[in-house]
């Protein structure tokens, strides 16, 4: 495997394109969306037209024929400006469309992927439950096969589900217990539930600390019936499926976290050059210079970490440990950089009109979502043979 993580001409062109889009289209308006807790439909539409939702998928399904590295590049550049927009893309691709692509039948792929790749429809991943977060094996949602009608009957609830209640949400992939082994352990399967299916209820949006321009809701399923053909992959293989999806998703979250870290550097450098104290710009103060140097170190090393994990994925190598390392490291760096950026901005860093205030609020969830820092340390320890 090559250790050269510099970008190809094509990947660099993508990076520049998304960078310009983030600064020209996202940056001027996202603060207002964030303050109003409003989903940015127009931005998402334009991202769809650019092909961002189809980046890692084959052209035959409406994708761009790119790869997971391309997705990470786009996520990093978006998160340099705003994480709500970035997580909408990340969840739409890694959690919404990717399960269909990885595990779906040819018929399922052709039914769902073209609209998901175009950004005309968003998909969501219904995994977390009120009593089953890090312990996803504790899933209580059930799906029972009705042999008389040839349908699955789903009952249960999910929480903290991104992209699940927008006007363009088209389906939710739901994990459910479909049977039990002799020792009582659950057989978890994955089912596709189209939006609007009777008995499928979407709650009002959560009031969140951050990611306020993204959509996150609780879902409930009361005798929800879907055809047997809506089973995604093999029955009883849902646990293995979502572990694979989460391994990949951690690379994407690491790229997003890197973008937030770099955005904190961008904003802080610009501010330090113009903000004066004691007769000179605060950038002239060594204390500020050292903070900025450390922030850049974290962002740069974060970038190396997620690109390393992505390169292993693309090479067909084992990447579980590297994905966990990248997710753990980059999320903790993002929290630190957001805190330091706020400190550099002083009182202005506590004002919502400054992007670093938004970044500070958005950073903490990166240590929680798609596997907490504690879970990442567990995974890393297991890969070292001591877990």
N, C-alpha and C positions, 0 to 999 in steps of 0.2 A: 504493500500500500504506500502510495506517495505521501510524504509529509508536507508537501507544498500546498498550503491552503490559500494561496493567492487565487484570485478569480480569473476564469477564462474571459475572453472578449465578450462572449454572449452573456455570461453572468454579470460582468461589470456593466454592460449596457442595461440590463434589467435593473441593477442597483441604482444607476443614475436616473432611470425613468421613474422608479418608485420614489426615490429621494425628491425629485422635482415635484411629483404629484403630491407628496406629503407636505411639502413647503408651500406649494402654490394653491392647492385645493383644500387640504385638510386643516392646516394651521390657522388660516384666517377665520374659520367658522366653528371649529370643534369646541372651543371654550364655551360658546353660547349653548350648543347642544348639551354639553356636560352640565352646565348650570341648571338647565331645564330638565335634566334626566331624559333626554330625547334621543331616540334612535336615529342615526344619520342616514336616512334612506337614500338621499341623493348621492352621498359619498359611496355608499355600498353599490349603488347602480353603476357609478363610474368605474369602480374597482372591477365589477363584473365585465364591463365593456372592455377593460384593459386585459382581461383574461386572468386576473390574479387568482380567482377561485378555481381555475382549471390548471394552474401551474404544474402540479406533479402528475397529471393524468394523461393517458394516451389521447391522441387526436381523434381516434375512432369513437370515443365517448364524449367528444366535445371539449377535450382538454387541450393544453398547450404543448404537450409532449415533453415537458420539462422534468424536473426531479425534486427531491426533498430539499436539496441545497438551495434551489431556486426559491422554494417556498420560504425557507429560513431567511434568505436575503431580503425578500419582500417584507417579511414580518419585522425584521430588525429596522429597516428604514422607516416603516410606518410607526413603530414604537418610539423612535427617536423624537417623534412629534406628538403622538397620542396612542395610549394603550387600549382605549375602548375600541377604536377602529381596528387595531392590530388583533385584539382577541376575537373580534367578530370574524375576521378572516381566518385566524388560526382554528377556531372552533368549527367554522363552516367547512373547512377543508379536512383537518386532522380528525375531527370527531363527527362531523356530519356526513361528508362524502366518502372518506377513506374506508370506513367499515363496509360500505356497499361495494367499493372497488376491490378491497382485499378478499371479501368473503361472499359476495353476492353471486347469484347465478347470472348467466349471460342475459337472461330476460330482465332481471332486476337491474343490472347495470344499464341496459339500454332504456329502461323506463325512467330511472331516476338521475343518472349521472349527467346527461346533457344539460338539464336545467340547473343542477347544482353547480356544474362547472361554469355556466354562464352567469352565475350570481343572480339569476331570476328567482331562484328558490334557495332557501337555507335549510340545512338539516341540523339536527341536534342529537346528542348522545345521552340517553337516559340511564345513567349508571348509579350516581350517588343517591342514597336514601337517608331519611332522618336518623335511622339507626344503623346505617351501613355506609360509612365514609371511607376511611382508610381500610377498614375491614370489609371490603366489597364482597367477600365470600359470605357475609351475613345478610345478603339480599333477601328481602321478604316479599317483594312483588312476585306474584305467581301467574303462570299461564297454563291453563288446562285445555287439552284437546277435546273438542266436542265431536265425537266420531259421527254423530247423526248429521251434522251440518258441514263437517270438514273445515272447522274454524278453530282458532285459538281464542280462549276467553281469558282476558288479562284483568287482574285486580291488584291494586297497590298504589304506591306513590313514589315520586322522585323529587329531589330538591337540588337547588343551585344549578339548574340546567341552562346553559348559555344558548342563545338564539332560538329558544323554544316557543316564544310567543309573539314574534314579529308578524307583520302583515304578510310577509313573504316566506314564513316558515312552512315547509311542505311536509316534513316527516320527522319523526323522532325514532331513533333506534333504541329499543328498550331491552334491558337485561331482566330476565325473570326466571324463577325456579320452575322447571318443567318436570321435575321428578326427583327422587332421592335414591342414593345407593343403599346397600344393605346396612352400612354403618351409620346411616342417617345423613351423610354429607349431601349437599344439594347438587343436582344437575342443573346448571344454569345455561339457558339458551338465549339467543338474541332474536328479537322480532322487530319488523318494520311496522310502525304505526303512523299512517297518514294523518295529517292535521285535519280536524273536523270529524274524525270518526266518533260516532255516538258513544258517550260514556267517558271520553277523553277530555278532561278539564284542565285548562291552563289558568293558573292563578294570576293575580295582579303582579306587576314587577316588584322585586324586592327594593327596599330602601337600603342602598349600599354605601359603604365608606368610599369606595372608588369604582373605577370602570363605569362611571355613571351614564355614559352614552352608549353602553352595550345593554343587551337584553338578557336578563337572568330571572328565572321563575321556578315556582314549584308546580309539579304536574301530578294529577291524580287519574287513576284508571278504575272505573267501576263497570264491571262486566263488559269491557271493551272487546269487541269481536273483530278479528282480522282473519283473512284466509290462511289456510295452512301454507300456501305458497309464500307468505310473508316471513316465514322462518329464514333467518340470515345465516347461511352456513349450516353446519351439522348440528342436530339437536344434542344438547349437553356439552357443546364446545364453546359456549358463550364466555366462560371464565378465561379460557386460553385466548380467545379472540380479543377481549378487551385488554388483556395484559400486553398483547402485541400492539394494539392501538395506542395504549398509554406509553409504551416504550418509545414509539415514534413521536408521539405528541410531546414528550419531554424534550426532545430536540427542538421542536418548534417553540415551546415555551422558553427554552434557553435562549433561542435567537431573539425572541420578544424581550426577554429580560436584558439581553445585551443592548438592544436598541434603547431601552429605557435608561440604562447606565450611560450610554453614549449621549443621549439627549440631555442628561444632567450635566455632562461635561460641556456640551455645546452651549447650553443656556448660561452656565456659570462662567465660562470664559468670556462670553460676550458681555455679561453683566459686570464682571470684575474689571474689564477694560474701560468701562464708562462710569462706573460708580466711584465717586471721589470721597475720601475721608482723610482728614488731617492734611489737606492741600494736595493730594495726589491720588491717582486711581488705586483702588485696593489691590489690583493686580501687581502693584509694585511691592506689596507686603509679602515677605517670605512665607509667613504662615498661610496665606492664601495660595501662593504658588505651590507649596507642598501639598495642600489639599487637592488642588487641581491635578498635580502630577500623580497622586495616589488614585484619584478618580479615573484618570486616563489609563493607568496600569490595570485597574479592575476591568474596565471596558475592553481593553485590548486582549487581556488574558481570557475573558469571557468569550470573546469572538473565536479565539483559537479553540476553546473547549467545545463549543457547539459545532463548529465546522469539522473538528476531528470526529465527533460522534456521527455527524451526517456523512462524512466520507466513508466511514466503516459501514453504515447502512447501505450506501450506494454500491459498495464493493461486495456486498453479500456476506460480510463478516459479522461475527457477534458484536453487538453494540450495547447490550443492556447496561453493563457497568458504565461505559462511557456516557451513555444518555443520562444515567442517574447522576454521575459526577458533574456533567454539564448543567443539568437542571438545578442541582444543589448549589453549585458554586455561583452560577450566574444570578440566581434569585437572591442569594445573600449579598452579592455585590450590588445588585440593583437597590436593595433596601439601604445599604450603606451609602451609596452614591446619592440617593434621593435625600437622605438625611443631611449629608454634607452640602449638597446643592442648596437646600433650604437654609442651612446655616450661613453659607456665603451670601445669600440674598438678604439675610437679616430679617427685619420686619416685613419687607416686601415678599419674602419667601412664604409668609403666612397668609398672603393675599391671593385669592383665587384667580385674579386676573393674570398672575404670572404662571407660566407652564410648570415651573418646578413644584408649585403647590399641588397641582394635579398629579405630577409624577410621584410626589411623596405619598399621596393617598392611594395611588395605583400600585405602588411597589409591594406592599405587604402581602397581597393575595398571591404573589408569585412564589412565596414560600409555603403556600397551602394548596393551591389548585393543581390538579393532575399529579397528585402525590406530594405529601408534605415533606419538609426537610427531614423529618424523622424517618419516614418511609424510605427516602433516598439513602439514608445512612444504613438502614436495614438491608436494602438491596446491595449496596456496595460491600457490606460486611459479608453477605452470603457469597458474592462473587469472589471474595478473598478466601472463602472457605472457613470462615469463623462464625457465620450466622446460623 
